[in-house]
């Protein structure tokens, strides 16, 4: 079983491509409304998870939290309108 920190890392790596694509599409005015909305959802979810992870670190003497709400089966699906 992958740790919470491991799942968070996998999710960050998985979503990295969306951020990279948006960094090119937005300045080129090629980003679609759907792409922007999906990216906003991903960024919100990542923000929430990272905030929870940071709080867990702060209150556990610097040790990574053992649990969180990331479901490995949902990587890439959070915040997206399908």
C-alpha positions as CSV (number, residue, x, y, z in Angstrom):
1,X,0.0,0.0,0.0
2,X,1.3,3.4,-0.9
3,X,1.6,6.0,1.8
4,X,-0.4,9.2,1.8
5,X,2.8,11.2,1.0
6,X,3.5,8.8,-1.9
7,X,-0.1,9.2,-3.3
8,X,0.2,13.0,-3.0
9,X,3.5,12.9,-4.9
10,X,2.0,10.6,-7.6
11,X,-1.0,13.0,-8.0
12,X,1.3,16.0,-8.3
13,X,3.3,14.3,-10.9
14,X,0.2,13.1,-12.8
15,X,-1.3,16.6,-12.9
16,X,2.0,18.3,-13.9
17,X,1.3,17.9,-17.6
18,X,-2.0,19.9,-17.3
19,X,-0.1,22.8,-15.7
20,X,2.5,22.7,-18.4
21,X,0.0,22.5,-21.2
22,X,-1.9,25.5,-19.7
23,X,1.3,27.5,-19.4
24,X,1.5,27.3,-23.2
25,X,-2.1,27.4,-24.2
26,X,-3.2,30.4,-22.1
27,X,-0.6,32.9,-23.4
28,X,-1.3,31.6,-27.0
29,X,-5.0,32.2,-26.4
30,X,-5.7,28.5,-27.2
31,X,-7.0,27.4,-23.9
32,X,-10.6,26.3,-24.0
33,X,-13.2,27.2,-21.3
34,X,-13.4,23.5,-20.3
35,X,-9.6,23.2,-20.0
36,X,-9.5,26.3,-17.8
37,X,-12.4,25.0,-15.6
38,X,-10.8,21.6,-15.3
39,X,-7.4,23.1,-14.3
40,X,-9.0,25.3,-11.8
41,X,-10.7,22.3,-10.2
42,X,-7.3,20.4,-10.1
43,X,-5.5,23.4,-8.6
44,X,-8.2,23.8,-5.9
45,X,-8.1,20.1,-4.9
46,X,-4.2,20.1,-4.9
47,X,-4.3,23.3,-2.8
48,X,-6.6,21.7,-0.3
49,X,-4.6,18.5,-0.1
50,X,-1.3,20.3,0.3
51,X,-2.7,22.5,3.0
52,X,-3.9,19.4,4.9
53,X,-0.5,17.8,4.4
54,X,1.3,20.8,5.7
55,X,-0.9,20.9,8.7
56,X,-0.2,17.3,9.4
57,X,3.5,17.9,9.2
58,X,3.2,20.9,11.6
59,X,1.3,18.9,14.2
60,X,3.2,15.7,14.0
61,X,6.7,17.0,14.7
62,X,7.7,17.1,11.0
63,X,6.6,13.5,10.3
64,X,4.4,13.1,7.2
65,X,0.8,12.4,7.9
66,X,-0.3,8.7,7.5
67,X,-3.7,9.4,6.0
68,X,-5.5,11.8,3.8
69,X,-8.4,11.9,1.3
70,X,-6.5,11.0,-1.9
71,X,-7.8,7.9,-3.5
72,X,-5.2,6.5,-5.9
73,X,-8.0,5.3,-8.2
74,X,-9.2,8.8,-8.7
75,X,-5.9,10.4,-9.8
76,X,-6.6,12.8,-12.5
77,X,-10.3,12.7,-12.0
78,X,-10.7,15.2,-9.2
79,X,-12.0,18.5,-10.2
80,X,-12.7,17.5,-13.8
81,X,-16.1,17.8,-15.5
82,X,-16.4,14.6,-17.4
